[in-house]
Amino acid sequence: MNIYECFVCGQPQESKTCDRCRNGIRGLLARLPLQWFALLDSRQRVQGGGGDGRSSTRLHAPLPGREDVLNLLGPASRQAVTDAHDQTGPAPFLETLKSWADAVTDERGLTPVRRDFKEILVRLTAHVTWICEQPWVTDFEAEIRELVRTTQRITMTEPRKELLRGVTCPSCEGLTLVRYSPGDWAAECVLCPAMKLDERDYEALVRGQAQRARDGVKS
Protein backbone atom coordinates (compact mmCIF):
# COMPACT_ATOMS: atom_id res chain seq x y z
CA MET A 1 0.00 0.00 0.00
CA ASN A 2 1.41 3.37 -1.03
CA ILE A 3 1.25 6.20 1.49
CA TYR A 4 1.34 9.77 0.19
CA GLU A 5 1.30 13.20 1.75
CA CYS A 6 -1.86 14.99 0.64
CA PHE A 7 -0.91 17.62 -1.94
CA VAL A 8 -3.20 20.16 -0.25
CA CYS A 9 -2.99 19.62 3.52
CA GLY A 10 0.11 17.43 3.83
CA GLN A 11 -1.56 14.74 5.91
CA PRO A 12 -0.40 11.14 5.23
CA GLN A 13 -3.01 8.97 3.51
CA GLU A 14 -3.48 6.51 0.64
CA SER A 15 -4.24 8.94 -2.20
CA LYS A 16 -2.45 12.02 -3.47
CA THR A 17 -5.26 14.27 -2.22
CA CYS A 18 -7.16 13.19 0.87
CA ASP A 19 -10.93 12.77 0.96
CA ARG A 20 -11.38 15.91 3.06
CA CYS A 21 -9.49 18.16 0.67
CA ARG A 22 -11.09 16.53 -2.37
CA ASN A 23 -14.53 17.18 -0.92
CA GLY A 24 -13.46 20.71 -0.05
CA ILE A 25 -12.50 21.36 -3.66
CA ARG A 26 -15.83 20.00 -4.86
CA GLY A 27 -17.53 22.30 -2.36
CA LEU A 28 -15.64 25.32 -3.70
CA LEU A 29 -16.66 24.48 -7.27
CA ALA A 30 -20.26 24.06 -6.12
CA ARG A 31 -20.21 27.63 -4.74
CA LEU A 32 -19.13 29.17 -8.03
CA PRO A 33 -22.56 29.44 -9.75
CA LEU A 34 -24.03 31.48 -6.89
CA GLN A 35 -21.00 33.77 -6.86
CA TRP A 36 -20.93 34.20 -10.65
CA PHE A 37 -24.58 35.23 -10.89
CA ALA A 38 -24.33 37.39 -7.76
CA LEU A 39 -21.38 39.13 -9.40
CA LEU A 40 -23.38 39.75 -12.58
CA ASP A 41 -26.19 41.21 -10.46
CA SER A 42 -23.71 43.52 -8.71
CA ARG A 43 -22.67 45.40 -11.85
CA GLN A 44 -24.99 48.29 -11.13
CA ARG A 45 -23.16 51.05 -9.29
CA VAL A 46 -24.29 51.52 -5.71
CA GLN A 47 -26.40 54.68 -5.54
CA GLY A 48 -24.48 57.65 -4.14
CA GLY A 49 -20.96 56.35 -4.68
CA GLY A 50 -18.56 54.10 -6.54
CA GLY A 51 -17.69 50.54 -5.70
CA ASP A 52 -14.30 51.65 -4.41
CA GLY A 53 -15.81 53.70 -1.60
CA ARG A 54 -14.92 57.10 -3.14
CA SER A 55 -17.34 59.86 -3.97
CA SER A 56 -19.19 59.53 -7.25
CA THR A 57 -18.70 63.29 -7.85
CA ARG A 58 -15.93 63.42 -10.46
CA LEU A 59 -14.74 65.65 -13.24
CA HIS A 60 -14.94 62.79 -15.75
CA ALA A 61 -17.77 60.50 -16.74
CA PRO A 62 -18.26 57.61 -14.29
CA LEU A 63 -17.82 54.00 -15.31
CA PRO A 64 -21.08 52.24 -16.21
CA GLY A 65 -21.02 50.08 -13.08
CA ARG A 66 -19.07 49.29 -9.92
CA GLU A 67 -15.33 49.34 -10.50
CA ASP A 68 -14.56 46.33 -8.30
CA VAL A 69 -17.22 44.29 -10.08
CA LEU A 70 -16.09 45.39 -13.54
CA ASN A 71 -12.49 44.49 -12.70
CA LEU A 72 -13.52 40.99 -11.64
CA LEU A 73 -15.80 40.55 -14.64
CA GLY A 74 -13.40 42.06 -17.16
CA PRO A 75 -10.92 40.20 -19.33
CA ALA A 76 -7.38 39.66 -18.11
CA SER A 77 -4.70 42.00 -19.35
CA ARG A 78 -3.23 40.82 -22.65
CA GLN A 79 0.01 42.59 -21.79
CA ALA A 80 2.90 40.55 -20.43
CA VAL A 81 3.34 41.05 -16.70
CA THR A 82 6.40 43.21 -16.04
CA ASP A 83 7.64 45.43 -13.24
CA ALA A 84 6.26 48.41 -15.13
CA HIS A 85 2.90 46.90 -16.15
CA ASP A 86 1.73 44.51 -13.47
CA GLN A 87 -1.74 43.03 -13.03
CA THR A 88 -3.61 45.12 -10.46
CA GLY A 89 -6.36 43.72 -8.28
CA PRO A 90 -7.62 40.13 -8.33
CA ALA A 91 -7.49 38.12 -11.55
CA PRO A 92 -10.82 38.24 -13.44
CA PHE A 93 -13.32 35.56 -12.42
CA LEU A 94 -13.85 33.87 -15.76
CA GLU A 95 -10.22 34.12 -16.85
CA THR A 96 -9.09 32.35 -13.68
CA LEU A 97 -11.45 29.44 -14.31
CA LYS A 98 -10.70 29.35 -18.05
CA SER A 99 -6.96 29.06 -17.43
CA TRP A 100 -7.51 25.95 -15.29
CA ALA A 101 -10.01 24.48 -17.76
CA ASP A 102 -7.42 25.01 -20.51
CA ALA A 103 -4.80 23.21 -18.41
CA VAL A 104 -7.14 20.20 -18.05
CA THR A 105 -7.94 20.36 -21.77
CA ASP A 106 -4.28 20.46 -22.84
CA GLU A 107 -3.03 17.75 -20.50
CA ARG A 108 -5.92 15.37 -21.23
CA GLY A 109 -6.17 16.04 -24.95
CA LEU A 110 -9.78 17.21 -24.81
CA THR A 111 -11.82 19.46 -27.05
CA PRO A 112 -11.36 23.09 -25.91
CA VAL A 113 -14.25 24.79 -24.15
CA ARG A 114 -15.57 28.22 -25.03
CA ARG A 115 -15.19 31.22 -22.75
CA ASP A 116 -18.55 30.36 -21.20
CA PHE A 117 -19.06 29.97 -17.46
CA LYS A 118 -21.28 26.88 -17.67
CA GLU A 119 -18.98 25.01 -20.07
CA ILE A 120 -15.90 25.86 -18.02
CA LEU A 121 -17.50 24.74 -14.76
CA VAL A 122 -18.71 21.47 -16.31
CA ARG A 123 -15.17 20.76 -17.55
CA LEU A 124 -13.60 21.38 -14.14
CA THR A 125 -16.26 19.49 -12.20
CA ALA A 126 -16.14 16.48 -14.51
CA HIS A 127 -12.38 16.14 -14.06
CA VAL A 128 -12.02 17.07 -10.40
CA THR A 129 -10.88 13.55 -9.45
CA TRP A 130 -8.08 13.75 -12.03
CA ILE A 131 -7.22 17.30 -10.93
CA CYS A 132 -6.77 16.03 -7.37
CA GLU A 133 -4.07 13.64 -8.59
CA GLN A 134 -1.95 16.43 -10.10
CA PRO A 135 0.86 18.17 -8.15
CA TRP A 136 -0.60 21.56 -9.14
CA VAL A 137 -3.88 20.84 -7.30
CA THR A 138 -2.44 22.89 -4.41
CA ASP A 139 -2.37 26.00 -6.61
CA PHE A 140 -5.77 25.12 -8.07
CA GLU A 141 -7.38 24.84 -4.63
CA ALA A 142 -5.76 28.07 -3.42
CA GLU A 143 -6.83 30.09 -6.48
CA ILE A 144 -10.42 28.81 -6.48
CA ARG A 145 -10.72 29.43 -2.73
CA GLU A 146 -9.38 32.98 -3.10
CA LEU A 147 -11.69 33.58 -6.06
CA VAL A 148 -14.71 32.54 -3.98
CA ARG A 149 -13.65 34.70 -1.04
CA THR A 150 -12.92 37.74 -3.20
CA THR A 151 -16.30 37.47 -4.92
CA GLN A 152 -18.10 36.96 -1.62
CA ARG A 153 -16.64 40.20 -0.28
CA ILE A 154 -17.74 42.13 -3.37
CA THR A 155 -21.22 40.60 -3.59
CA MET A 156 -21.68 40.77 0.21
CA THR A 157 -22.48 37.05 0.38
CA GLU A 158 -19.72 36.13 2.83
CA PRO A 159 -20.69 33.22 5.09
CA ARG A 160 -21.40 33.91 8.76
CA LYS A 161 -18.50 32.95 11.03
CA GLU A 162 -19.27 31.30 14.38
CA LEU A 163 -16.55 30.90 17.02
CA LEU A 164 -16.66 27.38 18.47
CA ARG A 165 -16.14 28.10 22.14
CA GLY A 166 -14.61 25.62 24.54
CA VAL A 167 -12.91 23.50 21.86
CA THR A 168 -9.23 23.90 21.02
CA CYS A 169 -7.54 23.27 17.70
CA PRO A 170 -5.75 19.89 17.82
CA SER A 171 -2.83 21.41 15.89
CA CYS A 172 -2.06 24.78 17.53
CA GLU A 173 -4.13 24.14 20.71
CA GLY A 174 -5.66 27.59 20.46
CA LEU A 175 -9.30 28.60 20.85
CA THR A 176 -9.31 29.29 17.14
CA LEU A 177 -11.89 26.90 15.71
CA VAL A 178 -14.74 28.48 13.74
CA ARG A 179 -17.66 27.32 11.62
CA TYR A 180 -18.75 29.12 8.47
CA SER A 181 -22.40 29.04 7.48
CA PRO A 182 -22.86 28.17 4.72
CA GLY A 183 -19.60 26.27 4.57
CA ASP A 184 -17.96 22.97 3.67
CA TRP A 185 -16.63 22.02 7.11
CA ALA A 186 -17.98 21.58 10.63
CA ALA A 187 -14.90 23.33 12.02
CA GLU A 188 -11.85 25.18 10.67
CA CYS A 189 -8.90 26.76 12.42
CA VAL A 190 -8.32 30.42 11.53
CA LEU A 191 -4.57 29.96 12.08
CA CYS A 192 -3.91 26.46 10.67
CA PRO A 193 -4.88 26.26 6.96
CA ALA A 194 -4.78 22.45 6.95
CA MET A 195 -7.04 22.03 10.00
CA LYS A 196 -10.50 21.38 8.57
CA LEU A 197 -12.86 18.93 10.28
CA ASP A 198 -16.01 17.29 8.99
CA GLU A 199 -18.95 16.71 11.33
CA ARG A 200 -17.82 13.25 12.43
CA ASP A 201 -14.27 14.34 13.26
CA TYR A 202 -15.46 17.49 15.00
CA GLU A 203 -17.85 15.53 17.21
CA ALA A 204 -15.04 13.08 18.04
CA LEU A 205 -12.80 16.03 18.95
CA VAL A 206 -15.46 17.50 21.25
CA ARG A 207 -16.01 14.14 22.98
CA GLY A 208 -12.28 13.53 23.36
CA GLN A 209 -11.57 16.94 24.86
CA ALA A 210 -14.56 16.66 27.19
CA GLN A 211 -13.38 13.25 28.38
CA ARG A 212 -9.85 14.54 29.04
CA ALA A 213 -11.32 17.45 30.99
CA ARG A 214 -13.36 15.06 33.13
CA ASP A 215 -10.34 12.81 33.70
CA GLY A 216 -8.32 15.86 34.75
CA VAL A 217 -10.94 16.86 37.31
CA LYS A 218 -11.04 13.33 38.77
CA SER A 219 -7.27 13.19 39.12
N, C-alpha and C positions, 0 to 999 in steps of 0.2 A: 504494500500500500504506500503510495507516494504522499508525503506530507509537504504542503506548500505554506508559505506566508501569504495571507490574503493581500492582493495588490493594493487594496484600498485602506484597510485598517491594520494590516500587519499581523493579525492573529493567525496562529497555526491551525490549519484544517486540511481537508482532503481535496479541495478544489482551489483554483487560482484566485477566485473571488468567493468569499464565504456567502452563505445563504442570507445573512443579515444585510450585507452590503449589496448583494444582488437585488434583494427585495427593496432596499432603499433606493436604488437606481430606478427600478420599475416605478416606485412611488413618485420620484421626481418627474419622470416622463409623463405619468398620469396627471400631474398638476399643470402641465404645459398648456393644454387647451383652455382652461379657465384663465390663465395668465395672458395668453395671446389675445383672447377676445376681450378681456378686461382692458388690455393695452389699447386695442383698437377703439374701444369706447371712451378712452381717456384722451383722445386726440384734441377734443375741444378745449380751448384755453379756459382756465378757471376765471370766472367773472371777477374783474377788479385787479387782476395781476397776472404775471407770467408764471410758468411752471417752475422757474428758477427762484421764485420768492422775491424778485425785484419788481419795482413799480412798472405798470404797463404804460405809463406816460413817457413816451420817447420821441425823439426828433425824427425817427425813421419809421417806416411802416412796420407794424408788428408781424411776426410769423403767423401763418394761418393755423395755429394750434400750440399746444404746450411744447416748449423746447425739449424738456427731458423725454417726453413721449416721442417726439419726432426723431430725436437722436437714436432712441432704441428701435424705432421702426425703420429708420433710414438705412440705405445700403452702406456697406463698409467702404472705407476710403480705398480707391483704386491705386493710390500712391504708395510706393514702397515706404515702409516705416523707417525713418531716419531720426537722428538727433534733432534735426531742424523741423521735420514734419512728422510728428508722432501722432498716434491715434489718441484722441481725447475722449474721456468718458467711457462707459461700458461698450463692449462690442455689440453691434445691432443684433436683435433677437433672432431674426430669421437667418442672418448670415452665420451666426454661431452654430445653429442647428444644421444648416446646409453644409458647413465645412465638415462636420462629423458624418453626415449622411454620405458626403462625397468620399470620405475616407473608407467607410464601409463598402461603398460601391466599387472603388478602385481595388481594394484588397480582396474582395470576393468576386470580382469580375461580373458585376451586375449591371443591369440597364440603368443609366443615370436617371435621377428623379428631377422634376422641374423645381423651380424656386416657388414651391407651393407648400404652405404649412402642413396641410393634411398629408400630402405625399411624403414629406420629409419625416413626419412623426411616425407614419406607418413603417417606413424603412428602418428607423432606429428601433422602434418597438419590436418589430419582427426579428431583429438580429441582436437583441439585448443579451441573450445567452452567449453568443459568439463574442460580442463586445467585452463581456466580463472575463473572457479568457485571454484578452490582449493586454500586454504590459501598459499600454496607454490608457487603460480604463481609469486609472487614477486621475489623469488630466480630464478625461471625459466627465467623470463624476463631479470633480471640482468645478468645471465650467458650467455644467447644467445646474448644479446647486446654486452657484453664484448668479446665474441667469434668473432662476426662480426668485431668489431673494431680492435681486435688483428690481425685478418687475413688481414684486409684491409691495416694495416701498413706494414705487411710483403710482401703482393702482390703488394703494391703501387697502390691500387685501392681506396684509401680514397676519399670520396666525397668532392667536392669543398665547402668551407664555405664562405657564403656571409653575411656581417654585414648589418642588416636592420637599416639604419640610420633614425633618426628622430622619432622612435617609441620606447617607453619605455615598459619594462616588467610590466604587471599589478600586479605582485607579489612583486618584489623587487624594482620596479620603476627605474631600471637602464637601460642604453642604451646597453643592453646585449642580444638583440634578434638577432638570426642568422637563416639563411636558408641553409640547406645542399642539394647539387645537385650532384647525385640523393639522395633523402631522402623521408621520410614518412610524413613529416610535413611541413606546410607553414612557420612556425616560431617556434624556440625553444630558451629557455633562457640558456645561458652557465653556469649560477649560480644556477638556480632553476630546479632541475631534473624533477619536476612534471609539469612544464610549457611548454606544447606542444600544438600548435594551428593548426587546419586544415585551409584550405583556407577561408572558410566562417567566422570562428571566427577571423582570422587575419584581414580580410577586415573590419569586424565590429569594431575591436580594432582601426584600422587606422582611420576609419570614426569618431569614438567616440572621439579619442584624437584630431583630427583635429577640431571637433566641439567645444570642450572645449577650444582649443587654440583661436578660433575665438571669442568665448564668452568672454574670458579673455581680448582680445584686445578691444572689444566693451565696456567692463565695465571700 
